[in-house]
């Protein structure tokens, strides 16, 4: 089903014709009454019915709107022009918005208020809850995305799918689940791409996946972004400890590497300037003391040696 534009007649010209038809009917009724010509009734009645039927041909189309037109079940075309138009009264019109719209993935959370008898007296739909999925490593995570989309082919949106708005929401959830299963939540120890660290790539892949799904419904994806990403509540505390441990290990590794470099540099300067000649045992003791000073959590308390170098 390919969308093609339908041109309609101006509504103002048709309005003038409708007024002329109304005047003709009034004139015939006047002649029938004044001249006592009952035979004109057979002309007045069909004209009146036709005039009333012709009133259903007017249509007003606003900006960023399209109207899919059918005639006896056959697709005639799509009206995209803005203005006041007139078509065949037998046309069936389906209005489709071409505006840019936004949808958020996830399940709608509904709050219910019950009376003393337990009957629901108020139900309000709140924000959408994130989807709970498993990432590439099998870790349960909560994730949601925002999709910016619009209809570009009104005929496909009407005839290819039922309720294209619901189709957009359902396919967005399915695409996001599929995307999350192909990436890890976080991959700090490898060069593989992850949901948390490679936001732009993940967003681009999600957009491509959605466009492939929406193409058959005449919908274009303008932008898609991960709006919420977190570990599932049941493992959030454990994964937080894991992240903290990883950060501590990485920091310690950096501190040790820097401390070793500083000790090496100190020994090299002492050897070059021939300030003191240390044997391997004293050199090992000096290295140990410097590493304690540089890598310790607290400021070390020095112990002064009041004796000789070796006592």
KETI-246429 format. One record per residue: residue in one letter; z, x, y of N, C-alpha, C, CB in turn. Coordinates in steps of 0.02 Angstrom, whole numbers, padded with zeros to 5 digits, always signed. Glycine has a CB too. Layout:
BEGIN
AZXYZXYZXYZXY;...
***
This chain:
BEGIN
X+00000+00043-00059+00000+00000+00000+00000+00045+00062+00062-00048+00000;X-00055+00043+00099-00063+00083+00159-00055+00040+00221-00131+00119+00159;X-00017+00066+00268-00005+00030+00330-00065+00036+00376+00059+00056+00364;X-00088-00021+00404-00140-00019+00455-00122-00069+00510-00210-00036+00424;X-00143-00054+00570-00122-00092+00629-00164-00155+00636-00128-00050+00692;X-00131-00209+00655-00163-00274+00666-00161-00290+00741-00129-00330+00625;X-00220-00306+00769-00224-00325+00839-00224-00401+00846-00288-00295+00871;X-00180-00426+00887-00174-00498+00899-00197-00515+00969-00103-00522+00888;X-00211-00580+00979-00232-00605+01044-00172-00606+01092-00263-00675+01038;X-00187-00604+01156-00135-00606+01206-00099-00673+01204-00164-00594+01276;X-00033-00671+01208+00006-00732+01206-00002-00774+01268+00078-00715+01195;X-00017-00740+01325-00023-00778+01388-00087-00820+01388-00023-00731+01448;X-00141-00793+01361-00202-00833+01356-00192-00892+01309-00260-00790+01331;X-00158-00881+01253-00144-00936+01207-00098-00987+01239-00114-00910+01143;X-00052-00963+01282-00007-01010+01315-00045-01057+01362+00047-00972+01354;X-00094-01029+01397-00136-01071+01440-00174-01123+01398-00186-01028+01481;X-00200-01101+01340-00235-01148+01296-00189-01202+01271-00266-01111+01237;X-00126-01183+01256-00078-01233+01232-00064-01284+01287-00012-01199+01210;X-00057-01261+01349-00046-01308+01405-00106-01354+01414-00033-01269+01469;X-00166-01326+01407-00226-01367+01412-00228-01420+01357-00289-01323+01409;X-00209-01401+01296-00207-01450+01242-00155-01504+01254-00191-01414+01176;X-00098-01484+01283-00047-01534+01299-00072-01583+01352+00018-01500+01323;X-00107-01557+01402-00135-01601+01453-00186-01649+01424-00166-01560+01509;X-00226-01624+01375-00276-01667+01344-00243-01723+01305-00321-01627+01298;X-00190-01709+01271-00154-01760+01233-00124-01812+01280-00099-01729+01189;X-00094-01789+01335-00066-01836+01384-00121-01881+01413-00030-01798+01441;X-00179-01851+01427-00235-01890+01454-00258-01943+01405-00293-01844+01472;X-00263-01925+01340-00284-01974+01290-00233-02030+01282-00295-01939+01222;X-00169-02011+01285-00117-02064+01280-00122-02111+01340-00046-02032+01277;X-00134-02082+01400-00140-02125+01460-00200-02171+01455-00147-02081+01523;X-00257-02146+01432-00316-02188+01424-00305-02242+01372-00377-02146+01404;X-00269-02224+01318-00257-02273+01266-00212-02329+01291-00225-02240+01206;X-00164-02314+01334-00118-02365+01360-00151-02407+01414-00054-02333+01386;X-00184-02374+01460-00213-02411+01517-00273-02452+01497-00232-02362+01572;X-00316-02425+01455-00378-02460+01436-00371-02499+01371-00433-02410+01429;X-00310-02499+01343-00297-02536+01281-00349-02518+01228-00298-02612+01294;X-00349-02452+01213-00396-02427+01163-00354-02398+01105-00445-02372+01193;X-00333-02441+01059-00291-02417+01003-00328-02370+00956-00266-02476+00962;X-00394-02369+00959-00432-02325+00915-00417-02251+00931-00506-02339+00921;X-00396-02237+00993-00381-02169+01012-00319-02141+00975-00371-02164+01086;X-00280-02187+00946-00221-02164+00910-00241-02117+00853-00181-02223+00882;X-00298-02131+00821-00321-02090+00765-00343-02020+00789-00380-02125+00729;X-00353-02014+00853-00368-01948+00880-00304-01914+00907-00421-01953+00936;X-00262-01955+00938-00201-01928+00969-00153-01899+00917-00166-01982+01011;X-00143-01935+00862-00095-01912+00812-00114-01845+00781-00089-01965+00756;X-00176-01835+00757-00194-01768+00731-00190-01713+00783-00264-01769+00701;X-00210-01730+00846-00206-01680+00898-00134-01661+00913-00240-01705+00961;X-00090-01710+00912-00019-01696+00926+00012-01653+00871+00020-01761+00932;X-00005-01670+00808+00022-01630+00753-00006-01558+00756+00004-01662+00686;X-00071-01552+00771-00100-01486+00777-00071-01447+00835-00175-01492+00785;X-00056-01481+00890-00027-01447+00948+00043-01422+00931-00025-01495+01008;X+00084-01463+00897+00151-01441+00877+00147-01382+00829+00191-01499+00845;X+00100-01386+00782+00093-01332+00733+00071-01266+00767+00041-01351+00679;X+00031-01273+00819+00006-01212+00853+00061-01175+00891-00049-01230+00902;X+00117-01208+00905+00172-01175+00941+00204-01120+00900+00224-01226+00960;X+00196-01120+00834+00227-01071+00791+00188-01005+00787+00235-01099+00721;X+00135-00999+00825+00095-00938+00823+00116-00885+00873+00024-00954+00835;X+00162-00900+00917+00184-00852+00967+00233-00802+00937+00217-00887+01027;X+00228-00740+00959+00273-00687+00936+00283-00637+00992+00244-00652+00872;X+00344-00614+00999+00362-00562+01048+00384-00500+01009+00419-00587+01096;X+00350-00445+01022+00366-00382+00987+00394-00332+01037+00303-00353+00952;X+00455-00307+01023+00489-00262+01068+00473-00189+01054+00563-00273+01065;X+00499-00143+01095+00487-00072+01084+00519-00048+01018+00516-00031+01143;X+00485-00002+00986+00507+00027+00922+00520-00027+00870+00570+00068+00933;X+00477-00076+00870+00479-00128+00819+00409-00137+00790+00506-00194+00848;X+00408-00156+00727+00345-00172+00694+00354-00237+00656+00323-00114+00646;X+00299-00275+00652+00301-00338+00615+00246-00336+00562+00291-00399+00663;X+00268-00338+00499+00222-00339+00443+00198-00411+00433+00255-00311+00378;X+00132-00420+00431+00103-00487+00431+00070-00501+00364+00051-00495+00489;X+00084-00560+00336+00053-00583+00274+00021-00652+00286+00104-00586+00216;X-00031-00665+00249-00064-00730+00251-00077-00753+00180-00131-00727+00292;X-00039-00803+00159-00043-00830+00091-00031-00774+00039-00112-00863+00079;X+00019-00732+00053+00038-00680+00007-00003-00616+00011+00034-00705-00061;X-00054-00614+00053-00095-00555+00061-00076-00518+00124-00170-00574+00062;X-00070-00451+00117-00053-00410+00174-00112-00407+00223-00032-00339+00152;X-00098-00426+00286-00151-00428+00337-00149-00366+00381-00143-00491+00380;X-00090-00344+00400-00084-00286+00444-00014-00283+00474-00137-00288+00499;X-00005-00234+00517+00059-00223+00550+00050-00222+00625+00092-00157+00525;X+00090-00262+00659+00088-00265+00732+00138-00215+00759+00103-00338+00758;X+00113-00165+00797+00156-00114+00826+00154-00114+00902+00137-00046+00801;X+00106-00150+00931+00102-00153+01004+00161-00191+01033+00036-00184+01026;X+00181-00172+01093+00237-00205+01126+00210-00258+01173+00280-00153+01165;X+00238-00318+01169+00216-00371+01215+00221-00440+01184+00146-00358+01237;X+00184-00487+01216+00184-00558+01198+00116-00573+01167+00198-00604+01260;X+00115-00596+01104+00053-00604+01067+00051-00673+01034+00045-00549+01014;X-00009-00688+01010-00019-00751+00975-00062-00738+00913-00053-00804+01021;X-00039-00765+00856-00075-00759+00794-00081-00826+00759-00042-00708+00748;X-00110-00824+00701-00117-00886+00662-00048-00912+00644-00160-00874+00598;X-00034-00976+00655+00033-01002+00639+00052-00995+00565+00037-01074+00658;X+00002-00986+00521+00017-00979+00450+00038-00908+00431-00044-00998+00410;X+00037-00863+00480+00060-00795+00466+00134-00795+00448+00047-00750+00527;X+00151-00751+00400+00221-00738+00383+00239-00670+00412+00233-00741+00306;X+00291-00669+00455+00309-00609+00491+00372-00578+00462+00319-00624+00567;X+00372-00512+00453+00431-00475+00431+00444-00420+00482+00422-00445+00359;X+00499-00425+00519+00514-00376+00571+00547-00313+00540+00560-00406+00624;X+00522-00255+00560+00548-00191+00536+00563-00147+00597+00497-00155+00488;X+00622-00121+00600+00641-00077+00656+00615-00006+00644+00718-00076+00665;X+00584+00022+00696+00559+00091+00693+00606+00139+00729+00489+00096+00722;X+00665+00116+00747+00713+00158+00783+00742+00211+00737+00768+00115+00814;X+00768+00263+00767+00803+00316+00729+00872+00289+00709+00808+00382+00770;X+00887+00296+00646+00951+00271+00620+00987+00325+00582+00939+00209+00575;X+01052+00314+00573+01095+00362+00539+01132+00327+00483+01144+00395+00589;X+01137+00361+00426+01177+00335+00371+01222+00391+00345+01133+00307+00314;X+01279+00372+00321+01327+00420+00293+01337+00405+00220+01395+00418+00331;X+01336+00456+00179+01344+00447+00107+01416+00431+00090+01321+00509+00069;X+01427+00404+00031+01494+00389+00008+01504+00315-00003+01545+00414+00058;X+01562+00298-00028+01581+00229-00042+01620+00200+00016+01621+00225-00107;X+01606+00137+00033+01642+00104+00087+01713+00087+00066+01605+00040+00109;X+01760+00104+00109+01830+00088+00097+01846+00022+00131+01877+00145+00123;X+01873-00026+00094+01887-00093+00120+01962-00106+00119+01851-00146+00079;X+01988-00126+00176+02059-00142+00181+02067-00218+00180+02090-00112+00246;X+02112-00241+00137+02123-00313+00129+02193-00331+00154+02114-00335+00056;X+02198-00389+00187+02261-00416+00210+02273-00482+00173+02263-00426+00287;X+02330-00487+00138+02344-00546+00098+02404-00585+00127+02358-00527+00025;X+02403-00649+00115+02458-00691+00139+02513-00692+00086+02435-00762+00155;X+02563-00735+00096+02620-00738+00050+02599-00761-00020+02673-00785+00077;X+02546-00801-00024+02522-00826-00089+02476-00777-00124+02487-00892-00080;X+02463-00721-00093+02420-00671-00124+02346-00681-00110+02430-00672-00196;X+02329-00727-00066+02259-00739-00050+02236-00691+00005+02248-00812-00028;X+02174-00670+00000+02145-00625+00049+02129-00665+00112+02082-00589+00022;X+02160-00646+00168+02147-00681+00231+02104-00638+00278+02213-00699+00264;X+02099-00573+00263+02058-00530+00306+02038-00469+00266+02097-00510+00370;X+01975-00452+00271+01949-00392+00238+01905-00355+00288+01908-00410+00173;X+01923-00295+00302+01887-00255+00352+01860-00192+00319+01933-00237+00412;X+01796-00180+00327+01764-00120+00301+01775-00062+00348+01690-00132+00289;X+01805-00009+00322+01819+00049+00363+01767+00103+00350+01890+00075+00348;X+01785+00165+00364+01739+00220+00357+01722+00231+00283+01768+00284+00388;X+01668+00266+00271+01648+00282+00203+01688+00341+00176+01573+00297+00199;X+01709+00335+00113+01746+00389+00081+01697+00440+00053+01792+00362+00027;X+01716+00504+00052+01672+00555+00024+01660+00544-00050+01701+00625+00035;X+01604+00570-00074+01589+00568-00146+01628+00621-00182+01513+00577-00158;X+01652+00605-00241+01686+00654-00283+01637+00676-00337+01752+00623-00315;X+01618+00740-00335+01568+00768-00381+01594+00835-00406+01499+00775-00346;X+01558+00862-00456+01572+00928-00483+01518+00976-00459+01576+00927-00560;X+01540+01034-00435+01491+01084-00412+01461+01121-00472+01523+01133-00363;X+01424+01174-00458+01390+01212-00511+01439+01240-00562+01350+01268-00480;X+01499+01258-00540+01550+01287-00584+01593+01234-00618+01593+01334-00546;X+01579+01170-00605+01620+01117-00634+01682+01101-00594+01639+01135-00701;X+01690+01128-00535+01749+01115-00494+01741+01049-00458+01759+01172-00443;X+01790+01004-00463+01784+00940-00427+01793+00949-00352+01837+00890-00453;X+01747+00922-00314+01749+00927-00241+01734+00859-00210+01698+00980-00216;X+01755+00851-00148+01739+00792-00108+01686+00813-00057+01802+00762-00072;X+01632+00775-00054+01577+00794-00010+01544+00731+00018+01525+00838-00048;X+01520+00736+00079+01482+00682+00110+01432+00713+00158+01529+00631+00147;X+01381+00675+00174+01327+00700+00218+01305+00644+00265+01267+00727+00176;X+01276+00665+00321+01247+00619+00370+01172+00629+00370+01278+00630+00441;X+01135+00574+00364+01062+00577+00361+01034+00538+00420+01035+00547+00293;X+00991+00571+00458+00957+00539+00515+00885+00523+00492+00957+00586+00579;X+00866+00459+00495+00802+00437+00467+00771+00382+00509+00811+00414+00395;X+00708+00369+00496+00673+00313+00528+00615+00292+00483+00648+00333+00599;X+00592+00231+00493+00535+00205+00456+00471+00226+00492+00539+00128+00449;X+00425+00256+00455+00360+00275+00482+00304+00232+00454+00346+00348+00468;X+00313+00201+00397+00263+00158+00367+00296+00091+00350+00232+00190+00303;X+00287+00043+00395+00322-00021+00388+00299-00059+00326+00311-00064+00449;X+00236-00055+00308+00210-00090+00249+00242-00064+00185+00134-00083+00245;X+00248+00001+00178+00281+00029+00119+00354+00011+00117+00272+00105+00118;X+00388+00011+00175+00458-00007+00177+00470-00078+00154+00486+00003+00247;X+00423-00123+00167+00431-00194+00149+00409-00207+00078+00392-00238+00197;X+00352-00179+00057+00322-00198-00007+00339-00151-00064+00248-00201+00001;X+00356-00088-00050+00367-00041-00105+00438-00046-00134+00355+00030-00081;X+00487-00064-00094+00556-00067-00117+00587-00132-00091+00597-00005-00093;X+00640-00153-00126+00680-00209-00102+00737-00183-00058+00709-00250-00162;X+00742-00210+00002+00795-00191+00048+00796-00115+00059+00864-00215+00023;X+00749-00092+00099+00742-00020+00108+00804+00013+00137+00682-00005+00152;X+00846-00024+00174+00908+00005+00200+00955+00024+00142+00944-00044+00247;X+00961-00021+00092+01002-00005+00034+00971+00052-00006+01011-00067-00011;X+00905+00053-00009+00871+00107-00045+00887+00175-00013+00795+00095-00045;X+00888+00177+00053+00903+00240+00088+00974+00263+00071+00895+00231+00164;X+01023+00217+00073+01092+00236+00059+01100+00259-00014+01139+00178+00073;X+01072+00223-00061+01080+00240-00132+01047+00307-00147+01050+00185-00176;X+00987+00319-00122+00953+00382-00135+00988+00440-00101+00881+00378-00113;X+01019+00428-00044+01056+00482-00011+01116+00503-00054+01081+00459+00059;X+01152+00455-00083+01207+00472-00127+01183+00510-00189+01244+00409-00149;X+01128+00487-00219+01102+00521-00279+01078+00592-00263+01045+00480-00309;X+01044+00600-00207+01020+00667-00188+01078+00714-00174+00973+00663-00127;X+01130+00690-00142+01187+00732-00126+01224+00753-00190+01236+00696-00078;X+01230+00708-00237+01262+00725-00302+01221+00779-00337+01269+00663-00347;X+01156+00770-00338+01113+00819-00370+01116+00887-00336+01041+00795-00371;X+01120+00886-00269+01124+00949-00231+01190+00985-00246+01118+00936-00156;X+01245+00948-00247+01310+00980-00258+01315+01012-00327+01367+00929-00250;X+01280+00983-00376+01282+01011-00444+01242+01076-00450+01257+00961-00494;X+01201+01093-00401+01160+01153-00404+01190+01211-00364+01091+01139-00378;X+01243+01200-00328+01275+01252-00288+01350+01256-00306+01266+01239-00212;X+01378+01315-00297+01450+01324-00303+01482+01308-00235+01468+01396-00326;X+01544+01285-00238+01580+01272-00176+01587+01335-00134+01649+01242-00190;X+01607+01389-00167+01615+01453-00133+01600+01508-00183+01687+01460-00103;X+01567+01560-00160+01550+01617-00203+01561+01682-00164+01476+01613-00227;X+01625+01701-00154+01639+01760-00113+01624+01826-00147+01711+01760-00092;X+01624+01827-00214+01615+01889-00251+01544+01901-00275+01662+01891-00309;X+01497+01862-00253+01428+01870-00275+01382+01851-00217+01412+01827-00338;X+01318+01865-00228+01270+01851-00175+01235+01784-00185+01218+01906-00172;X+01260+01743-00232+01229+01678-00242+01248+01631-00184+01250+01648-00310;X+01205+01584-00171+01215+01538-00115+01267+01485-00133+01149+01505-00094;X+01306+01465-00083+01360+01417-00095+01358+01363-00041+01429+01451-00095;X+01394+01308-00055+01395+01252-00009+01431+01270+00056+01429+01192-00042;X+01483+01309+00052+01524+01324+00111+01495+01379+00154+01593+01342+00090;X+01464+01429+00122+01442+01487+00159+01370+01483+00184+01450+01548+00116;X+01329+01441+00154+01258+01438+00172+01241+01367+00194+01212+01461+00113;X+01267+01349+00252+01261+01280+00276+01188+01263+00292+01305+01269+00339;X+01153+01307+00326+01085+01293+00346+01038+01285+00287+01058+01348+00392;X+01046+01328+00238+01003+01322+00178+01017+01258+00140+01012+01382+00132;X+01081+01241+00133+01100+01180+00097+01073+01119+00134+01176+01175+00090;X+01078+01119+00200+01051+01063+00239+00975+01057+00231+01069+01070+00313;X+00941+01113+00232+00868+01111+00223+00848+01087+00155+00839+01180+00235;X+00884+01108+00103+00868+01085+00035+00882+01011+00028+00909+01124-00017;X+00936+00987+00058+00952+00915+00055+00897+00874+00090+01020+00902+00088;X+00873+00899+00147+00819+00864+00182+00756+00860+00140+00804+00898+00248;X+00739+00914+00106+00679+00913+00063+00687+00865+00004+00663+00984+00037;X+00746+00865-00025+00758+00820-00081+00754+00747-00059+00827+00834-00113;X+00783+00732-00001+00782+00663+00024+00711+00641+00042+00828+00656+00085;X+00673+00685+00074+00605+00667+00093+00562+00653+00032+00574+00723+00135;X+00573+00689-00021+00535+00676-00083+00553+00607-00111+00550+00730-00135;X+00615+00587-00105+00636+00521-00130+00615+00465-00083+00711+00520-00139;X+00616+00477-00017+00601+00425+00031+00527+00414+00044+00636+00440+00096;X+00486+00460+00022+00414+00457+00038+00383+00392+00014+00378+00515+00007;X+00403+00368-00044+00374+00308-00073+00395+00245-00034+00394+00301-00145;X+00448+00249+00006+00471+00191+00044+00449+00195+00117+00547+00187+00041;X+00407+00243+00136+00384+00247+00205+00437+00269+00253+00357+00182+00226;X+00486+00309+00231+00542+00331+00272+00537+00406+00282+00610+00312+00239;X+00549+00428+00344+00549+00499+00361+00620+00522+00376+00503+00512+00421;X+00638+00580+00348+00703+00610+00360+00697+00658+00419+00731+00646+00296;X+00734+00645+00472+00732+00689+00531+00783+00746+00525+00746+00648+00593;X+00840+00732+00497+00892+00783+00491+00943+00761+00439+00927+00797+00559;X+00971+00808+00404+01025+00794+00356+01075+00851+00358+00996+00785+00283;X+01138+00834+00361+01191+00884+00367+01251+00864+00324+01212+00891+00441;X+01284+00916+00296+01347+00905+00262+01401+00891+00315+01367+00967+00217;X+01431+00833+00312+01481+00814+00362+01552+00824+00339+01471+00742+00381;X+01562+00828+00273+01631+00838+00247+01625+00876+00182+01668+00769+00237;X+01667+00927+00173+01667+00967+00112+01737+00994+00101+01615+01026+00117;X+01765+00978+00043+01833+01000+00027+01843+00995-00048+01887+00958+00065;X+01892+01033-00072+01911+01026-00142+01943+00958-00154+01959+01083-00163;X+01936+00933-00214+01968+00869-00232+02044+00877-00225+01949+00847-00303;X+02080+00824-00207+02153+00830-00195+02191+00857-00254+02182+00763-00176;X+02170+00842-00316+02209+00863-00374+02207+00938-00385+02183+00827-00435;X+02158+00973-00357+02155+01046-00366+02156+01083-00300+02092+01065-00405;X+02166+01047-00245+02163+01079-00179+02216+01133-00172+02171+01026-00124;X+02278+01120-00195+02332+01169-00187+02317+01233-00227+02399+01139-00210;X+02293+01224-00290+02278+01282-00332+02221+01323-00303+02261+01260-00403;X+02169+01289-00278+02112+01325-00250+02131+01360-00184+02053+01278-00239;X+02179+01330-00148+02203+01363-00086+02239+01428-00103+02250+01315-00047;X+02280+01426-00155+02313+01488-00176+02262+01540-00199+02362+01473-00233;X+02209+01517-00232+02157+01563-00254+02122+01595-00194+02105+01526-00298;X+02107+01554-00144+02075+01582-00084+02122+01631-00048+02055+01526-00036;X+02186+01613-00044+02234+01658-00011+02239+01724-00050+02302+01625-00006;X+02240+01720-00116+02244+01781-00156+02182+01824-00146+02252+01764-00231;X+02124+01791-00145+02062+01829-00133+02062+01863-00065+02003+01784-00139;X+02087+01827-00014+02090+01857+00053+02139+01915+00055+02110+01804+00105;X+02196+01909+00021+02245+01963+00021+02217+02025-00015+02311+01941-00014;X+02183+02012-00072+02153+02069-00109+02100+02104-00067+02123+02044-00175;X+02058+02065-00034+02007+02095+00008+02037+02135+00065+01960+02041+00036;X+02091+02109+00095+02123+02145+00150+02156+02209+00124+02175+02101+00184;X+02188+02204+00067+02220+02263+00038+02168+02317+00021+02259+02244-00024;X+02112+02295-00005+02060+02343-00022+02036+02380+00040+02002+02308-00057;X+02028+02343+00095+02007+02375+00157+02060+02423+00184+01991+02321+00209;X+02123+02403+00179+02177+02446+00204+02181+02511+00163+02245+02408+00201;X+02175+02504+00097+02179+02564+00054+02121+02611+00068+02180+02544-00020;X+02061+02583+00075+02003+02625+00089+02011+02662+00155+01938+02583+00090;X+02036+02627+00205+02047+02660+00270+02102+02712+00266+02065+02607+00324;X+02156+02697+00228+02211+02745+00222+02189+02808+00186+02270+02712+00185;X+02151+02800+00133+02126+02859+00097+02083+02901+00142+02087+02837+00034;X+02041+02870+00182+01999+02907+00229+02039+02945+00280+01951+02861+00263;X+02093+02913+00305+02136+02947+00354+02173+03006+00323+02186+02897+00384;X+02198+02998+00261+02232+03053+00227+02184+03111+00214+02263+03029+00162;X+02124+03095+00192+02075+03147+00180+02058+03184+00244+02011+03116+00150;X+02052+03146+00298+02036+03178+00362+02094+03222+00386+02021+03125+00415;X+02156+03201+00374+02214+03241+00394+02217+03306+00354+02279+03200+00384;X+02207+03302+00289+02207+03363+00248+02151+03410+00267+02202+03345+00174;X+02094+03382+00285+02037+03424+00305+02051+03461+00370+01973+03381+00312;X+02083+03427+00418+02100+03460+00482+02152+03515+00471+02126+03408+00533;X+02202+03501+00428+02253+03552+00414+02222+03613+00381+02307+03522+00369;X+02174+03602+00337+02142+03659+00303+02097+03697+00351+02103+03634+00243;X+02060+03662+00394+02014+03696+00440+02052+03738+00491+01970+03645+00476;X+02106+03713+00518+02144+03749+00570+02196+03796+00540+02178+03699+00616;X+02201+03796+00475+02247+03841+00440+02318+03835+00468+02222+03914+00446;X+02338+03773+00478+02405+03762+00505+02458+03774+00452+02412+03690+00533;X+02446+03751+00391+02494+03759+00337+02455+03762+00272+02546+03701+00336;X+02480+03801+00226+02448+03808+00161+02490+03771+00109+02438+03883+00141;X+02465+03716+00085+02502+03674+00039+02478+03686-00032+02495+03599+00058;X+02525+03691-00078+02506+03695-00148+02491+03625-00174+02562+03729-00191;X+02462+03617-00233+02444+03550-00257+02503+03502-00260+02413+03555-00325;X+02563+03527-00277+02620+03482-00282+02639+03455-00213+02679+03518-00313;X+02642+03500-00162+02660+03477-00095+02604+03435-00064+02675+03537-00051;X+02544+03451-00082+02488+03410-00057+02491+03339-00086+02420+03443-00076;X+02509+03334-00150+02517+03268-00180+02574+03229-00148+02529+03274-00256;X+02628+03264-00132+02685+03230-00099+02665+03206-00030+02745+03277-00094;X+02627+03247+00006+02605+03227+00072+02559+03167+00069+02571+03285+00108;X+02513+03169+00022+02468+03112+00014+02507+03049-00002+02416+03125-00042;X+02556+03054-00047+02597+02996-00064+02634+02968-00004+02647+03014-00119;X+02663+03014+00037+02700+02990+00095+02654+02957+00147+02738+03049+00128;X+02596+02987+00157+02550+02957+00206+02525+02889+00183+02490+03004+00217;X+02512+02882+00119+02490+02817+00094+02544+02765+00100+02467+02822+00021;X+02607+02785+00089+02663+02738+00098+02667+02715+00170+02729+02770+00076;X+02659+02763+00216+02663+02746+00288+02606+02701+00308+02663+02809+00331;X+02545+02715+00285+02486+02679+00308+02478+02611+00273+02424+02720+00297;X+02500+02607+00211+02488+02545+00172+02550+02501+00166+02464+02563+00103;X+02607+02522+00192+02667+02483+00184+02668+02421+00228+02727+02525+00199;X+02706+02370+00206+02713+02308+00244+02759+02317+00305+02739+02252+00199;X+02809+02358+00296+02859+02368+00349+02855+02440+00373+02931+02351+00324;X+02883+02452+00431+02884+02519+00460+02932+02563+00419+02905+02518+00535;X+02909+02619+00390+02953+02660+00348+03004+02698+00391+02912+02710+00307;X+03062+02711+00360+03115+02749+00394+03109+02822+00373+03186+02721+00375;X+03097+02868+00422+03087+02938+00404+03152+02971+00382+03058+02976+00464;X+03145+03019+00337+03201+03059+00314+03188+03131+00336+03210+03054+00235;X+03231+03158+00378+03222+03225+00405+03248+03277+00355+03258+03232+00473;X+03208+03328+00345+03227+03383+00300+03256+03440+00342+03165+03408+00259;X+03320+03451+00335+03353+03502+00375+03354+03570+00340+03424+03482+00390;X+03326+03575+00281+03326+03637+00244+03260+03673+00252+03341+03625+00171;X+03241+03708+00201+03178+03745+00201+03121+03698+00184+03181+03803+00152;X+03062+03727+00178+03003+03686+00164+03007+03655+00094+02938+03727+00171;X+03039+03692+00048+03040+03669-00022+03107+03638-00041+03023+03726-00068;X+03157+03633+00004+03222+03606-00013+03243+03555+00042+03275+03663-00019;
***
